[in-house]
Amino acid sequence: MTTAALVFAVVACVAIAAIGIRFLVVPTAATRDFGVRPGDARALTAIKGVRDITSGVVPLVVWAVAGVPALGWALIAASITPWADMGIVLARGGRRSAAFGIHGLTAALLVVVGALLVASA
């Protein structure tokens, strides 16, 4: 039973990553298939808000269940989001100060703090 659950979990992780890629490649269709109107800024900010909450809660759960080194690895993995946010802001003509000062700094801090936690084991 554990093996089946693990296989399902891995498939679900790969599937949600594929859905995320689809949002990057075909955003209008992906947004429509998600169930909201493309261009509905309020729906998209609500979606982002929930994902940000999840991004904060999941590492805390990892820490509580698996300890400090696992938290470090989770933070390093979570740095993908602010690195990508920085790239998106830069690519879409957003403020460079926000790209680097908010997103880049957040990403770098996640990597540094994560590495320190991993090394503390």
N, C-alpha and C positions, 0 to 999 in steps of 0.2 A: 504494500500500500504506500509506503514512503517513497519508493522509486517512482510509482505512478504520479504521486503528488509533486515530486521534484520535477519530473518531465513536464507536467502540466505547468508548473510555475515558470520553468525556463521558456517554454513555448509562449506563455502569456507575456513574459518580459520582452522577448523578441518581437511579438506581435505589437505591443504598445510602442516599441521603438520604431517599427515599420509604419505605424499610424502617424507617429511624429514626423517621420521622413515624408510621408504623403502630404502632411500639412505644409511642409517646406516646398515640395515639388508642384503640387496642384492645390493651392490654398482655397480657391473658390469652391471647387468640388468637395474638398475635405470639410470645409466649413458647413456647406449645405448638408453633406452626409452626417455631420455631427448633430445637426438638427436646428441650427440657427441660420438666419439670413446672413450671407456674406456682406461685410461692411457694417454689421451691427456692433458698433464699438462697445456698447454696454455689455453685451453678451460676451464679447472677447475679453474684456477686462475682468468680468466675473470668472471666466474660465482661468485666466492667468492668476487671479487671486487665490482660487482653490489650489492651483498647482504650487504656488508659493507657500501656502500653508503646509501642503504635503511635503514640500522640500525642506521645511523646517522640522516637521514632526518625524519623518523617517529616520534621519540621523540620530535623533534622540532615542528612538526605539532600538536602533542598532546598538547604540551605546549601552542602553539598559540591559539588553539581552546578550550582547557579545563582547562588551568591554571596550576599553580605550583604544587599542590598536584597530579594531574594526570600525570604530567611530572615525579614526584618522583616514582609513581607506574610503569610507563613505563620504567624507568631506572632500577628499581628492576627486572622487568620481562626481560629486555634486558640482564641482567647479566647472564642469562642462556647460552648465546653464549660464553662468555669468560670462564665461568666455564667448559663448555663442551670442549672448545679448550684446556684448561689446561689438562683435562683428556685425550684427544686424543694425545697431545704431549707426555705426560708421558707414555701412553699405547703403543705408537708406537716407543719408544726408543729415542725420541727427547731430546733436551737439557733441563735439569731441570731448568736452569737459565731462559730460555725462558718461560717454563711452568709456573713457579711461578712469575718471575719478570715481564713478559709481561701480560700473560693471567690471572693469579691469582690476580695480583695487579689490573688489569683493572676490574675484576669481583668484587673484594672487594670494590673498589672505587665507582662503580655503585651502590652497595647495600648501602654503607654509605651515599653517596650524595643523593640517592633516599630516604632513610629513613629520612634524614634531611629535604628534601623538603616536604615530606608527613607530618612530624611533625610540619612544619612551618605554616600549615593551621589553 
